[in-house]
Amino acid sequence: MARLVIRGATVVDGTGAPGRVAEVAVTGGRIEEIAPRGLTGDRVIDATGLVLAPGFIDMHAHSDLALLVEPDHLAKVGQGVTCEVIGQDGLSYAPVDDATLTETRRAIAGWNGDPPGFDWNWRGVGEYLDRLDTGIAVNACYLVPQGTVRMLAMGWAARPPTPAELDRQRELVATGMREGAVGMSSGLTYAPGMYADDGELAELCRVVAAYGGFYAPHHRSYGAGALQAYADMVEVSRRSGCPLHLAHATMNFGVNRGRAPELLRLLDEAIADGCDISLDTYPYLPGATTLAALLPSWAAEGGPAATLARLADPGTAERIRHAMETEGSDGCHGVPVEWDTIEIAGSPAGPAAVGRTIAELAAASGRPPFTIYRDRLLADDLGTTILQHVGDEENVRAIMRHPAHTGGSDGLLAPAKPHPRAWGTFPRYLGHYTRELGVLSLEECVAHLTGRPARRLGLAGRGLIRRGHHADLVLFDPAEVRDAATFDTPRRQAEGIPYVFVGGVAVIAEGRHTGALPGRSLRRREDGTVH
């Protein structure tokens, strides 16, 4: 086996310890040796002036289809990502039956697209992971999606499950965990997962905990009810004994400006009391989701066809408008909708709307904003995606400093104008927030993006630069690394990252994709470790 030596880099090993200049030898996909100097190899990379770090771990990715449709996956591997956690927000493509797969594809087409002619040749979690193993650029871990599980067990019903339906959900979660999932996700502002109460969630989390996994909820509110929603998820963790990982743990909307210390105090108190809690964030202010996510929960009951029928009915549409604009419905996170913050990112039937806010489209057409909203959803079969320009910079900085914090892009890759976080999250942490603003030290930032998420996932031999560990590595220039993706031009490869290795194979070399596809699914084993 050829021996690669990376010479002269500052090794930042993922623990938070100070970087040190060293040489690293890689053989057979693993780190064979680390030494101050003198290593020899069949190939030598002079990395003087660069940083060698473990590959970055995206703790919140929406690449469930992108990995299969475009397996070279430049958006992520180009920013140094070597592992992603998919199956997020309670909705993904396994476990399913034929009918549930059709419904799920329709429900999250705005997130992931729905490519024509694609071969959906799996139904279970293990089969989906087998499909990933046919060739992808990066490694991937999977979360059992609670909303999909609920759909498979009881459809789109907005009621508590019967005992038999709850047993069915337990068994589906257990099967997914046995087949390699690392935990369970929820999307508690998305139907049908939102219809589960906390007691139901705790029952499923007990199953996840029994298999050594963790629970990753998109909780019930990021707006007016955010702090209570976080507290509710902590209580689910307490009741079930299941470790908790808070997905995209932001404090959005004006009502939460400056309130990050309250969230962090809540988490610190729970951690001090014995709760196992981590979180992820993206280093941007705006969020991204589907336009349909703003609907009140009652309007989404019954699935996409029922939702579209309500929107098409004038009387019901008026009820929806009042709930959104006056009451601040649960879909709007308890805050009356602000149409000037909602920018169209993808619209299958109306690409001319992309890049414009609902307020701008309304002003240009002389029609009320809600009419624009409703017509867009009807025309797009609910497949419209949006950027939501809310957020608070001080909250973003405060949360990313927390020792339980990890990085997650929450990047949607399919929309015509995606959020730049899909291409820029990790270099933005390193460039903007570390080098330019000094919010984190370089070593601390790397630990947030590598060692800490690896520990949460239970990854065996990954996330640190250690002898014997898998050679998932990134070389970057600390003076030049930056996110080139912007809101105007979001599909731009990161700069200052010349090399990315997955299992010792160069996927990025001299800043270009090599075409290599060495990634695979990483699956939880009976002992709780992930390989």
N, C-alpha and C positions, 0 to 999 in steps of 0.2 A: 504493500500500500504506500502511495506517495505521501511524503511528509511535507506539510506546509509550515513555514515559520513566519510569524508576524513579528517584525523586529523594530524596536525603537519607539513603540507606542506608549502612551501613558495608560496603564491598565487601571480602569475604574471598575471594580469587580462586582458591583451590585449590592454590597453590604452597607454602603455609606462610608466605608473607610477611605482615608486619603488615597488618591491615585499615586501610582508609582511607575516609573519607566521600567519596562521588562520586555522579555521576549517570550512568545507563546508558540508552542509547537502543537500542531493538529494532525492526528493520524486516525484513519478509519472513522471519521465523523466525531471524534471526541478529543478533548484537550489532553494531550499526552504529557506535556511538561511546561512549567513556567519557571523561568530563570532570569537573573539580572542580565546575563549576556552569554554569548558563546554557543548558542544553539545552531545546528545546521539542519538543512532540509533539502528536499528535491526542488522545492519552490520557495522563494523568499520574497516577502512583501516588505519594502522599506516604509514603515509607518511613522517615521519621525515627524513630530508635530501633530499627530493625530491621537485621538482617544480610542482605545479598544474597550468596548463595553459588552455585556451580555445583550443578546437581541431583545428588542422591546416587546412587551406583552400588552396587547390591546384587550383590556378587560371588558369592553363593551363594543362589540362589532356587529354590524348587520351585513355580513358577507356570505350569508347562508347560500345564496344562489350565485353571487359574483365569483366565489371560489371555483364553481363548476363551469360557469359560462365563460369566464375569462381567467383561467387558472394561473396565468402569469402574474396577475394581481399586483401590478406596478404601483397602484395607489398606496398600498400598505407596505410592501417590501421595499419600495423606494424610500420610505421614511424610517427604515430600520426595524420594522415589525417582523418578528419571526414566529409569533404565536398569537392567535386571536381566540376570543371566547364568543361563540355565536349561540343562536337559539334564544335571543334576548327578548325582553319585554313581553313574555308570555305567549308569543305567536311565532311559530316556525313550522317546518314541513315534516316533522316526525315527532311522535307517532301519529299516523293518520290511517284512515281507510279511504276508499275512492271518493266518497262524498265529502268527507272532511277535507281532503286534499284540495278538491275543487273550491270549497268555501274559503279555505285558508289562502290559497293563491289569489283569490279575488280580494280578500280582506287586506292583504299586505302587498298588493301589486304596487302601491305607491312607494313602499319602502324599497322593494327589491326588483321591481319589474316582473313581467310574466312572459318570458321569451317564447315566441312561436316555435313549434317543432322540438321543444326541449323534451328530453327523455326522463320522465319521472319514474324511474325504475326501482323505487324503494317505497316502503311503508313504515317500517319500524326504525327505531333509533340506530340499532346496530347496522342495518342495511344502509342507512344514510351515511354513517361513518365509513362503511366499506366503500361507498361511492367516492367520498373524499380521498380515500387511499389510492384511487386510480391516477392521481397526479395533480398536486397543487403546489404553489410556490412556498407557502408558509404552513406551519402546523396549526391545528385548530382543536379547541375543546368545545364541547356541546353541553348546553343546559336544556333540560326537559322543559318545554314551554307549557306553563300551567293553563293558559287560555286555550291552547290547542287540545290539551288533555280534557278540559271541561267540555269543549265542543264535541269531542269524540264520545264522551260519556253521556252528555245530556243536551247537546245542541246549543242553541243560543238562548236558552231559558233564563230569565231574570228572576230566579227563585233559589231557595236552598236545595241541595241535592237530596234525593231519597237515600236511605241507608244503602241500597243497592248501587245507586249512582256514585256515592262516596267511595264504596268499596271498589268500584270499577276504576275510579280515579287513582286510588291508592295503588292498585295493581299496575296501572299504566305507568305511574311514576316509578314504582319499584322495578318494573321491566326495563325502563329506560336507564335507570341507574345500573342495573346488572349488565346492560349492554354497553356501558362505558361512559355515560353522561357524568359530568362533574358536579352537578347540582340541578336546581330548578329555578326558573325565572317566572316572574309575573308581570303583566302590564295592567295595573289596576285603574287605569283610565281608558283602557281599550276593552271593547266587548270581544268575547264573553267573559274573559277573566275578571273583569270589574264586578261581576255579579256575585263573586264568592265573598262571603264575610270572613272576618279574621279567624273565626273558629274553624271554618273549612280549610283555610290556608294553613293553620297550625297542624291540622290532621295530616296534610300532605307533607309539611315540613318534618314531621316526626319520621316519615318514611325516608326522606332525604337524609336526615341525620343518622338514621340506622345504617346507611350505606356510606357514611363518611363524607357526604357532600355538603353544599352550602346553598342558601337561599338568596337570590338576587332579584329583589322587587323593584320595578318602576312603581312607586307607591301612588297613593290616591290623590295627592295634590302637590303641586309645586308652587302654588300661589297662596291664596288667603289661608288655606288649611295646611300649609306645608309642615309646620312644626308638629302639629298633631299627627299628621300622616307619618312622619318619621317616628314619633313616639309609638304609634300603633305597630309599626314594623318591628321595633325593638321588643315590644310586648309579645308579638308572634314568636320571635326568636327565644324569648324567655320561656314561653309556654311549651314550646316544642323541643327546646334544647338544640336547635339547629343554628349553626353559625350564619351570620347575616352579612351580606355584601350589598350596600346601598348603591343602586345603579344611578349614574349621572346625578350625583348628589349636589344639586344646585339649589340656590334660593332665588328663584326668578320673580319677576313682576315687581312693580313699585312698592307693593305692600311689604315686601321683604327686604327692601334696601337697608343695608347695614346690619342685618339680623343673623349673619353667619355665626357670630359668637354664641348666640343662643342655641343654634344647632350643635355646635361643637361641644358646648357645655353638656347638653343632653347626651351626646355620644360618650363623652369622657366619663360621665357619671355611670352610664351603663357598663362601660368597659371596666371601670374600677369595681363594679359590682359583680364582675365575672362574665359578662357577655362577650362573645367573640364577634367583633364587628370590624368590617373594613368598608371602603367606599371607593368609587371612582368618579372623576370629573373630566371634562374637556376644557381646554384653555381658551375659551371664547365666551362672548356674552350671548349672542343669539342662539336659539335652539332650532330644531328641525323636526317635523313630524308630518302627518297627513292632515289635509284640510278637514277631513271627516272626524278627526280626533277632537275637534272643538264642539261637536254636537253634545247635547245633554245625554246622559246615559240611557234614559228611557227611549230616546229616539233611535238608539242603535239596537234595541231588543229585537230578536228574531233574525238578525243577520242582514247582509247587504240588500237583499231584495225588499225586505220590510222597511229598511231605512230609506231606500229610494222612493218607495210608495208614500212614506210620510212626507218627504220633501216635496213630492209632486202634488200633494193635497194642499190646497190653499189654506184651509183652516188649521191643519196641523203644522204647516210651515210657519204660520203666524205664531203659534205657541212656541215653536223652536226659536223664532226670532226674539220673542220676548224673554225667553229663558237666557239666551246668549247676551242680548244687549242690555237688558234691564236687571235681571236677577244675578247674572254672573254664574252660569250653570257649572255643574261639576266638570263638564268637558272643557270649560274655560278656567278651570282651577279656582272657581269662586270669585273671579274678577270679571266685571263686564267687559265684553270683547272690545279690543281696540283695533279697529280695522286698518289703521295706518301702520301697525306693527307686523302685519301678516303679508308676506311677500310670496308670490307663486314661484315655486322652484321647479315644478314639473306638472304638465297638464297635457295628457295624451290627446285630447280633442282641441286644445287651444294653445298651441305653442307661442302664439303672439302675446299671451298673457304672462309668460315667464319673465321674471325680473321686475314685475310691477306689483304694487300692493293692492289689496282689495279696495282701499280708499282711493287710490289713483285710478283704478279701473272704473269705479263708481263715478268719480268726477268726470272722467272722459266720456262716459256714456250717458250721463244725466240720470242714472238709475240709483236706487238706494243700495248701500253696501251689502245688505243681507240678500238682496235679489241677485247680485253678482255672485255671492257665496253659494247660494242655492243652485243657480244655473250652472256654475262651474262643477259642482258635485254631480249633478244630473248628467251633464255632458261627458264627464270623465269616469262615470260608473264608480264614483268614490275614490278614484285613483289619483287625485290631485295631491301633490306634496308641497310643503311650505317651509319657508324660513320664518321664524317668529322672533322679532327683534326686541327681546326683553332680556334683562340681566343686569347685574351690578358688579362692577369691577372689583370693589373691595371684598365682596363676598367671594368672588372667584379666587382672589389671592389668599384670603384667609383659609378657605377650605383646602386649597392645594398644599398648604403648609402642614396640615395635620399628619401626625405619624401613621395613621391608618389609611392614608390616601394612596391611591394608585391612578394610573392614567387610562382613560378609555375614550375612544374617538366618537362613539355613537354615530359613526359616519354612514349615511345613506349614499350608495354609489350609483343608483339607477336614475335619479331625476336629471332633467335636462340641465339644471343649474344647481348642483348639489352644494351643500354646506362645505366650505373649504376644510373643515375638520377631517373629512374623509381622506384628504391627501396631506394634511399639514399638522395634525395634532402633536406628534412626537417631536419634530424639529421645532415647533413653536414653544413647547416646554423648554427645550434646550437653548434655543436662541433668544426668543423674546423674554420669557419669564426668568430664565437663569442668567444668561450672559448680559442682557440689556437692562433688566429690572432688578436682578439680584434677589428675587423672591425666594429662590432656593439656591444652595450651592450646587456645583456640578455633581459632586458625589451624591448629595442627597437627592437630586433630581433623578439621576440614574437609578438609585435604589427604589424610588417611587415607580419607575417604569419597568423594573426587572425583578430584583430579589423579592420585593414585597408581594407583587402579584403572583410570583411563582410559589411563594409560601401559602398564599390563600388557596391556590389551585391544587396544592399538594404535588407539584411537578417534581418528579424524581430526576435529579441530575441536570436540572435546567435553572436558569435565572441568575446564576452566579458564574464568574470565571474561576473555576476550580479544576484541579487535576482530576481527570476521569469524567468530568461533566460533558454533556453534549456540546458540540461546537456550534451553538446558535449565537452568532457574534455580529457586532456592527462596528465598523470603523468610521468615525466622523471627525471633522475638523471643528474644534470648539470655537474657533474664531469666525467660521464661515457658515456653520450649520444654521439653516433657517427654513421657514415655511414659505415656499414660493406661491402656494395656492392662496388666492384672494376671493372675496365675494364676487368680484367681477369675472375673474378667470380661475375657477376653482379646481380645474383638472390640470394641475401643474406639479411635476415631481419636485420633491424637496431638494434643496441644495446643500452641499457640504457633507454628503454621505457617500463616499466613493465605493465602499465595500459592505456587503451584507452576506453572511454565511448562514445557511440552514443545514444543520447536521454536517458541518464542514464543507459543504458545497457552496461555491460562490453563486448567488442568485443575482446580486448586483456586483459588477466588477468595473472599476474605473468609471463609476457613475451610470453604467448602462446595464440593462437586464440581459442576462446571459441566455435566457430561455430554459434554464434548469428548473425542474419541478420536484424538489426533494422533500417537500412537506407532506404531512400525513395527519390523520386524526390521532390525538392523544387521549387515551381512555383510562378511566378509573378502574383500578383492580380491587380485588376483594380486601386487600390490606389498607385500602383508602388512598394509596399513592397513585399518581397519574403518570403513565408511560406512553 
